[in-house]
């Protein structure tokens, strides 16, 4: 019997996320301060390893989709 595994969750630093999510003009689609404020109010799940804050990439993609739809917070 084959077992089905969920895809591995990818964790990104804020800097890695900002590099990955740029629009066609090369600008960030979401601001760094906006990400940190979402971490502080626990809108985005995160873990802290030492000084590094890691965020699941799928949660951030969902946040961008909400902001693009105009459904902020």
N, C-alpha and C positions, 0 to 999 in steps of 0.2 A: 504494500500500500504506500503510495507516494504522499508525502506531507507537503502541505502548502505553506510557504513562508511569506510573511508580509515583507514588502520591500524595505530595505534598510533606510532608516531616517537619516537625512543629511543635516548636520549641524554646521552653522556658519557664524563667523564673527560678524559684527556690524560692518566692518570695512569690506569683508568678502561679499556680503550681501549688497552693499552699495555698488561695488564693481560689477556685479552680475546683473543688477536691475537698472539699466540706463535706457532712456528712450532713444528715438532715432537720431536726435540732435546730440546725443552723448551726455545729456544732463540726467541727474538722478531723478527717479520717479517719486521718491520719498526722501525727506530730509533726515540727516543724521540725528538732529535733536528730536524730531518727531518719533524716531525709532526708540531713542532712550526714554522719552516720556511715556511711550506705550509700555516699555519694560517696567518702568516705575509704577504705573497704575495697573500692572498685570494684565493688560490687554493682549500682550504677546508673551507666551511662555518662554522662560529662559532658564539657563543654568549658569552658575559662576564657577569657573575653575581658576583659582588664584585671582589674578586681575582680569582674566578674559571672560567675557560674557558671550555665551553661545546660544544661538537661536535656531529653532527648527525651520528649515527652508520652506516647508509646506505651510506653516502658520503664517509666515511672512507673505507668501504668495496669496493666501486668502485675505490678508489685510489689504494688499494692493488691489485685489479684485473689489473689495468693499469700498475702498476709497475711489476707485474708478467709477463705480456705480453711484457714488454720492452718498453712500450709507456709512458715514464716519461715526465711529464709536457706537 
